[in-house]
Structures are given as C-alpha cells and as structure tokens.
C-alpha cells in the first residue's frame, strides 16, 4: 500500500503543477464537438426521439474520457520507458509491480473522471438535458479504467514514440467516430454493426446514453467493459512483470 500511495502522490503533484494546462486541454475537443454538432445541428435535428445535442453529450463524455484516460498513462509512461529511462527507477524502487500498475491505472482513470466533470459542466452551459445518476457514474468510471489500463499496456508494448502515434491513429482515433458517439449503432448495416459493438468504446457510449436519457440500459454494456478491463489489466501486469 505504501508503494501505491507513493506513486499516486507523485501523480497528484504532477497534476497540481500543471492543472491549468490539463484543464484547458480537456476542454478544447469537447467544446469543438458541441459547437459543431450542438449548435450546428442540435436545435434542428432529433435522434431517438431526443434533441441531437442531448443525444451526443454522453458520446462526447465517453470519447473524451477515453482520450484523456488513455493518454494520461500511455504518453508519459512510454516516454519514461523509451527516452527518459525513469521507468527503471520504479522497477528498482521498493514498490511492487502490482502497486505500480494499480497506481498508474487509477491515476489515469482519475484524470478521465476530472475531464468528465468539465465536459458535463460545459454541456449544461450549452443547454443539454440529461441525468447523471449512479448507473452513469459507474459506467463512466469503468470506461476510464478500461482505457487507462489500455494506455498502460500500450506504453509497455510500443517500441518507439512513432509506434504510439500509429496506435492512436489505427485504434483510438477511429473509435471516436464509429463507436456510436455521434449516431446510433443500430443504423449500421450487418455485419459491421456487430464489429462496432465489440469495440471497447461502444458499450461506454451506449451505456452512458441509456443512463443519461433514461432508456433501458443494455446488459451487455457493463459486462463488455468489465471483460475488457480484466484483459487489459492482466495483460499489462504480465507485460510489466516481464519488463521487470
């Protein structure tokens, strides 16, 4: 536990030193999405019986927390391992691999939740109407943990910084647009709808939208998120043990 607290404290100090940069960067993309889709289409288009702005806000929360949680872990950890060589300091410190893994993933998830709070406040200022209940918060936390653990795994697997850029281009960026963030997956023809439904961001987008708009929550959403979390955490932990 001492190792876990030490790594989390280090992440908190980093956040305190750069909180304004972190806050501002968390606002840019959601603001653009809500200006373009919220103001541009939100007043004239409805989807699923609700205003388009209300429809996309849960998707924007999902994709933004994906980006923030992933990059909060993947980018600094890959740089520490490949260039600064400070990753080795953790490995030789009196901190277990389990504590290090847990702390990094929790810190990344916390950054994602912080970004979510900012986005929800912005959405309310834009006039969006949605509910934030316990189901919403649980699914949101799961989404942050899933992509924080994926960022941890990716940081240990890539062999160079350009590899991390390619990972983002081929996996993270496409999920922003195809995982039901701006449209209903049910409109996608078979078999692509099943491919999309199996991507990690889709259950978060669908689950958060159902919780926010009072729809029936698809039971597959939390189960898929938990499955991805188990796979990414165990794989990342195994990789970290091999690196050690």
C-alpha positions in Angstrom: 0.0 0.0 0.0 2.9 2.4 0.7 4.1 2.0 -2.9 0.6 2.6 -4.2 0.3 5.8 -2.2 3.7 7.0 -3.3 3.0 6.7 -7.0 -0.4 8.3 -6.6 1.1 11.1 -4.6 3.6 11.7 -7.4 0.8 11.8 -9.9 -1.1 14.3 -7.7 1.9 16.6 -7.5 2.3 16.5 -11.3 -1.4 17.3 -11.7 -1.2 20.3 -9.2 1.8 21.7 -11.1 0.0 21.5 -14.5 -3.6 21.7 -13.6 -4.4 24.6 -15.8 -2.8 23.0 -18.9 -4.6 19.8 -18.2 -7.9 21.5 -17.6 -7.6 23.6 -20.8 -6.6 20.7 -23.0 -9.6 18.7 -21.6 -12.0 21.4 -22.8 -10.8 22.0 -26.4 -12.1 18.9 -28.2 -15.5 18.7 -26.3 -16.1 22.4 -27.0 -15.5 21.9 -30.7 -17.8 18.9 -30.8 -20.6 20.7 -29.0 -20.2 23.9 -31.1 -20.2 21.9 -34.4 -22.8 19.3 -33.5 -24.7 21.0 -30.7 -25.2 24.5 -32.1 -24.9 23.4 -35.7 -27.3 20.5 -35.6 -28.6 20.2 -32.0 -31.6 22.6 -32.4 -32.8 21.3 -35.7 -32.2 17.5 -35.6 -33.6 14.8 -33.3 -32.4 11.2 -32.9 -34.1 8.5 -31.0 -36.8 10.9 -30.0 -34.5 13.4 -28.3 -32.7 16.6 -29.3 -29.4 15.8 -31.1 -27.4 17.8 -28.5 -28.8 15.7 -25.7 -28.1 12.5 -27.8 -24.4 13.3 -28.4 -23.4 14.6 -25.0 -23.0 11.0 -23.5 -21.0 10.1 -26.6 -18.7 13.1 -26.2 -18.2 12.2 -22.5 -17.3 8.7 -23.5 -14.8 9.6 -26.2 -13.3 12.4 -24.2 -12.7 10.3 -21.2 -11.3 7.6 -23.4 -8.7 10.0 -24.9 -7.8 11.6 -21.5 -7.5 8.3 -19.6 -5.5 6.6 -22.3 -3.1 9.5 -23.0 -2.7 10.3 -19.3 -0.9 6.9 -18.9 0.3 5.9 -22.4 2.3 9.0 -23.4 4.2 9.8 -20.2 4.9 6.1 -19.4 6.1 5.3 -22.9 8.4 8.4 -22.8 9.7 7.4 -19.3 10.4 3.9 -20.6 11.9 4.7 -24.0 13.6 8.0 -23.7 14.0 9.4 -20.1 14.7 5.9 -18.7 13.0 6.8 -15.5 10.8 3.7 -15.8 13.7 1.7 -14.5 13.8 3.7 -11.3 10.3 2.5 -10.5 11.4 -1.1 -11.2 14.3 -0.9 -8.8 12.4 1.1 -6.1 10.8 -0.7 -3.1 7.5 -0.7 -5.0 5.8 -3.9 -6.1 4.8 -4.2 -9.8 1.2 -4.7 -8.6 1.2 -1.4 -6.7 2.8 0.4 -9.6 0.3 -1.0 -12.1 -2.7 -0.2 -9.9 -1.5 3.3 -9.1 -0.8 4.2 -12.8 -4.2 2.9 -13.9 -6.1 4.6 -11.1 -4.3 7.9 -11.7 -5.2 7.8 -15.4 -8.8 6.9 -14.6 -9.0 9.9 -12.1 -7.8 12.2 -14.9 -10.6 10.9 -17.1 -13.2 11.5 -14.4 -11.9 15.0 -13.9 -12.3 15.6 -17.7 -15.8 14.2 -17.5 -16.8 16.7 -14.8 -15.5 19.5 -17.0 -17.5 18.2 -20.0 -20.7 17.7 -18.1 -20.5 21.4 -16.9 -19.9 22.6 -20.4 -22.8 20.5 -21.7 -25.1 22.1 -19.1 -24.0 25.5 -20.2 -24.8 24.6 -23.8 -28.4 23.7 -22.6 -28.2 19.9 -22.8 -30.6 18.0 -20.7 -29.5 14.6 -19.3 -29.4 12.7 -16.0 -26.2 11.8 -14.1 -27.2 9.0 -11.8 -25.4 6.1 -10.1 -25.5 4.0 -13.3 -24.0 6.8 -15.3 -21.2 7.3 -12.8 -20.4 3.5 -12.6 -20.2 3.2 -16.4 -18.2 6.3 -16.6 -15.7 5.0 -14.1 -15.5 1.7 -15.9 -14.7 3.5 -19.2 -11.9 5.5 -17.6 -10.4 2.3 -16.0 -10.7 0.4 -19.3 -8.8 3.0 -21.3 -6.3 3.8 -18.6 -5.4 0.1 -18.4 -5.2 0.0 -22.3 -2.8 3.0 -22.1 -0.7 1.2 -19.5 -0.5 -1.8 -21.8 0.3 0.2 -24.9 3.1 2.1 -23.2 4.8 -1.1 -22.3 4.3 -2.7 -25.7 5.4 0.0 -28.1 9.0 0.2 -29.3 9.1 3.9 -30.2 7.2 7.1 -29.9 6.0 6.9 -33.5 4.6 3.5 -32.7 2.4 5.1 -30.1 1.2 7.7 -32.7 0.4 4.8 -35.0 -1.5 3.0 -32.2 -3.6 6.2 -31.7 -4.2 6.6 -35.5 -5.3 3.0 -36.1 -7.3 2.3 -32.9 -8.1 5.3 -30.7 -9.0 7.9 -33.4 -11.3 5.6 -35.4 -13.3 4.7 -32.3 -14.1 8.4 -31.8 -16.2 8.4 -34.9 -17.6 4.8 -35.3 -18.5 3.7 -31.8 -21.9 5.2 -31.5 -20.7 8.6 -30.2 -22.5 10.7 -32.9 -25.0 8.2 -34.3 -26.9 5.1 -33.3 -25.1 1.9 -34.0 -28.4 0.3 -34.9 -28.4 2.2 -38.1 -25.2 0.5 -39.3 -25.8 -2.5 -41.6 -24.9 -6.1 -40.7 -22.2 -7.3 -40.1 -20.4 -4.0 -39.4 -22.8 -3.3 -36.5 -21.5 -6.3 -34.6 -17.9 -5.3 -35.3 -18.6 -1.9 -33.9 -20.5 -3.2 -30.9 -17.4 -5.2 -29.9 -15.1 -2.3 -29.8 -14.2 -1.0 -26.3 -15.8 2.4 -26.6 -19.2 1.3 -27.9 -20.5 -0.2 -24.6 -19.5 3.0 -22.9 -21.3 5.2 -25.4 -24.4 3.1 -25.4 -24.5 2.6 -21.7 -23.8 6.3 -20.8 -26.5 7.4 -23.3 -29.1 5.0 -21.9 -28.3 6.1 -18.3 -28.3 9.8 -19.2 -31.6 9.7 -21.2 -33.5 7.3 -19.0 -33.5 4.5 -21.6 -33.2 0.8 -20.8 -29.6 0.0 -20.0 -28.2 -2.7 -22.3 -27.0 -5.5 -20.0 -24.0 -6.2 -22.4 -22.5 -2.7 -21.8 -21.1 -3.2 -18.2 -20.2 -6.9 -18.9 -18.1 -5.9 -22.0 -16.4 -3.1 -20.1 -15.5 -5.5 -17.3 -14.2 -8.1 -19.7 -12.0 -5.5 -21.5 -10.8 -4.2 -18.1 -9.8 -7.7 -16.9 -8.0 -8.4 -20.2 -6.1 -5.1 -20.3 -5.1 -5.2 -16.6 -3.9 -8.8 -16.6 -2.1 -8.4 -19.9 -0.5 -5.1 -18.8 0.5 -6.7 -15.4 2.1 -9.7 -17.2 4.0 -7.3 -19.6 5.2 -5.2 -16.6 6.5 -8.4 -14.8 8.3 -9.4 -18.0 9.9 -5.9 -18.3 11.0 -6.1 -14.7 
